C-alpha cells in the first residue's frame, strides 16, 4: 500500500515526518493540500492511503470537510494535535485518527498496523471509466479534474471541488473552477459521456452521465 502524505502546513509537518521517515515508514515527499501530484497518485494507485497531517489547532475549523473530501479519493488517516475530538473526523470518513505528538515509535507502529489492515481489505476499483492516455487532457489541472469526476460518479458540489483543488488557506476561485469544468466537454464526449449541472447558482452540483444513445467506455 502506497502512503501519500498531505499536509495543511508543510513546514510545520517537517519535523514529525522526518522522524517517521527515520523509522523507514513514510516516503520522503510531503505534499501540500491541493497538490495535483498527490491527488493523481491517490486516484491512480490501486492501494493508496492518504495521511492528512494537521500540525496545529488553527486547522480545526472545517477539518471534517477536508477529511470527507480526501475520503472520496482513498482511505484516510488523520494525524491531529493532542486533544482533538476524533469522533467527528471518524464520522466524516477517516479510517483512523491518531495523535501526532505520541512517541514516535508508537506512532510508527500504529501507522504500520493501519497499513497492513487496509492492505488486507478488498480493494475498491478507482475509476468507473478508464480512458486511454491519448484521451486525457494534457494540462495537469484538467486531467485531474476529469479523473475526479470519473472516479466518483456521485455529484460533486462546486464548493467541494473548490476546497479540494485550492490551497490549505484559500479555495480555488469559483470562476476558475467553472472555466475548467466548461473545457471538459471535449474530453468527455469521445468517451460517450457528458457533464451535467444542477442546483442553484450558489451551490451547483456536477455529475458525469452517459450521452443519450451512447454506451460509455467502462473500466476493465
C-alpha positions in Angstrom: 0.0 0.0 0.0 1.3 3.4 -1.0 1.4 6.3 1.5 0.6 9.7 0.2 1.2 12.4 2.7 -0.9 15.6 2.5 -0.1 18.4 5.0 -2.1 21.5 5.8 1.2 23.3 6.7 4.2 21.5 5.1 6.8 23.5 7.0 5.2 22.6 10.3 4.9 19.0 9.3 8.6 18.6 8.6 10.0 17.5 12.0 7.4 14.8 12.6 7.6 13.4 9.1 11.3 13.4 9.1 11.2 11.4 12.3 8.8 8.9 10.7 11.0 8.6 7.7 13.8 7.8 10.0 11.7 4.8 11.1 11.6 3.8 7.4 7.8 4.2 7.4 7.0 7.1 5.1 8.1 8.3 1.7 10.3 11.4 1.6 7.8 13.7 -0.2 5.2 15.7 1.7 2.5 17.3 -0.5 0.7 20.5 0.4 -3.1 20.5 0.4 -4.4 20.9 -3.1 -1.3 19.1 -4.7 -2.3 17.8 -8.1 0.5 15.2 -7.9 -0.8 13.9 -4.5 -4.3 13.6 -5.8 -3.3 11.9 -9.1 -1.3 9.3 -7.1 -4.3 8.6 -4.8 -6.6 8.2 -7.8 -4.3 6.0 -9.9 -2.6 3.8 -7.4 -5.0 0.8 -6.6 -3.9 0.6 -3.0 -3.1 4.1 -1.8 -3.6 5.6 1.7 -3.8 9.3 2.4 -2.2 10.6 5.5 -3.5 14.0 6.4 -1.2 15.8 8.8 -2.8 18.6 10.8 0.1 20.4 12.5 -1.9 22.6 14.9 -5.3 23.6 16.2 -5.8 26.5 13.8 -6.8 24.0 11.1 -9.5 22.5 13.3 -12.5 24.5 11.8 -13.7 22.7 8.7 -11.4 19.7 9.2 -14.3 17.2 8.9 -14.9 18.6 5.4 -11.3 18.1 4.3 -11.3 14.5 5.6 -14.6 13.8 3.8 -13.1 15.2 0.5 -9.9 13.1 0.7 -12.0 10.1 1.6 -13.6 10.3 -1.9 -10.1 9.6 -3.3 -8.7 7.0 -0.9 -8.7 5.7 2.7 -7.6 8.5 5.1 -5.7 8.5 8.4 -5.6 11.9 10.1 -2.7 12.9 12.3 -4.0 15.5 14.7 -2.9 17.6 17.7 -3.5 16.1 21.2 -7.0 16.9 22.5 -8.6 16.9 19.0 -12.0 15.2 19.2 -11.7 12.2 16.8 -15.4 11.3 16.7 -16.4 14.0 14.1 -13.4 13.0 11.9 -14.4 9.4 12.0 -18.0 10.3 11.2 -16.6 12.3 8.2 -14.9 9.1 6.8 -11.5 8.9 8.4 -10.3 5.3 8.7 -8.4 6.3 11.9 -7.4 9.4 13.8 -4.0 9.3 15.6 -2.4 11.9 17.9 0.6 13.3 16.1 2.6 14.0 19.2 2.5 10.5 20.7 6.0 8.8 21.0 7.4 8.4 17.5 7.9 4.7 17.8 4.4 4.2 18.9 3.1 6.3 16.1 5.2 4.4 13.6 3.7 1.1 14.9 0.2 2.4 14.7 0.6 3.6 11.1 2.2 0.3 10.1 -0.7 -1.6 11.7 -3.2 0.6 9.8 -1.4 0.0 6.5 -1.5 -3.8 7.0 -5.2 -3.7 7.9 -6.2 -1.6 4.9 -3.9 -3.5 2.6 -5.7 -6.8 3.5 -9.1 -5.3 2.7 -10.8 -5.9 -0.6 -9.7 -3.1 -2.9 -12.3 -0.9 -4.4 -11.7 0.0 -8.1 -10.9 3.6 -8.5 -12.2 4.6 -11.9 -15.5 3.5 -13.3 -14.2 4.7 -16.7 -10.6 4.1 -17.8 -10.0 6.4 -20.8 -6.9 5.8 -22.9 -4.0 8.1 -22.1 -4.4 9.7 -25.5 -7.9 10.9 -24.4 -6.7 12.6 -21.2 -6.2 16.3 -21.3 -2.5 17.4 -21.5 -2.9 20.1 -18.9 -2.5 18.7 -15.3 -5.4 20.6 -13.7 -7.8 19.4 -16.5 -6.6 15.8 -16.3 -7.0 15.8 -12.5 -10.5 17.2 -12.7 -11.5 14.6 -15.3 -10.2 11.8 -13.1 -12.1 13.1 -10.1 -15.3 13.2 -12.0 -14.8 9.7 -13.5 -13.7 8.1 -10.2 -16.7 9.1 -8.1 -19.9 9.4 -10.1 -21.7 10.9 -7.1 -22.4 14.6 -7.7 -19.5 16.9 -6.9 -20.6 20.2 -5.3 -18.8 23.3 -6.6 -17.8 24.2 -3.0 -16.2 20.7 -2.5 -14.2 20.9 -5.7 -13.1 24.5 -4.9 -11.9 23.4 -1.4 -10.2 20.2 -2.7 -8.4 21.9 -5.6 -7.4 25.1 -3.7 -4.6 25.6 -1.2 -5.0 25.0 2.5 -5.6 28.7 3.0 -7.7 29.5 0.0 -10.3 27.6 -2.0 -9.9 27.6 -5.8 -11.7 30.6 -7.3 -15.2 29.6 -8.4 -14.8 31.3 -11.8 -11.6 29.4 -12.4 -13.3 26.1 -11.5 -16.2 26.9 -13.8 -13.8 27.5 -16.7 -12.1 24.2 -16.1 -15.3 22.3 -16.0 -16.6 24.0 -19.1 -13.5 22.9 -21.0 -14.1 19.2 -20.1 -16.9 18.6 -22.6 -14.5 18.0 -25.5 -12.8 15.2 -23.4 -16.0 13.6 -22.2 -17.8 13.4 -25.5 -15.4 10.8 -27.1 -16.0 8.6 -24.0 -19.8 8.7 -24.6 -20.2 10.9 -21.5 -21.5 14.4 -20.7 -21.2 16.7 -17.7 -24.5 17.8 -16.2 -25.1 20.6 -13.8 -27.9 21.0 -11.3 -28.8 23.2 -8.3 -28.8 26.9 -7.7 -26.0 29.3 -8.8 -24.6 29.5 -5.3 -24.4 25.7 -4.9 -24.0 23.8 -8.2 -23.6 20.1 -8.5 -21.7 18.4 -11.3 -22.2 14.8 -12.5 -20.8 12.7 -15.3 -23.6 10.8 -17.2 -23.8 8.7 -20.4 -24.7 10.6 -23.5 -28.1 9.7 -24.8 -27.9 6.8 -27.2 -24.2 6.2 -26.4 -22.5 3.5 -24.4 -19.8 4.8 -22.2 -16.3 3.2 -22.1 -16.1 1.3 -18.9 -13.0 0.3 -16.9 -11.9 -3.3 -17.0 
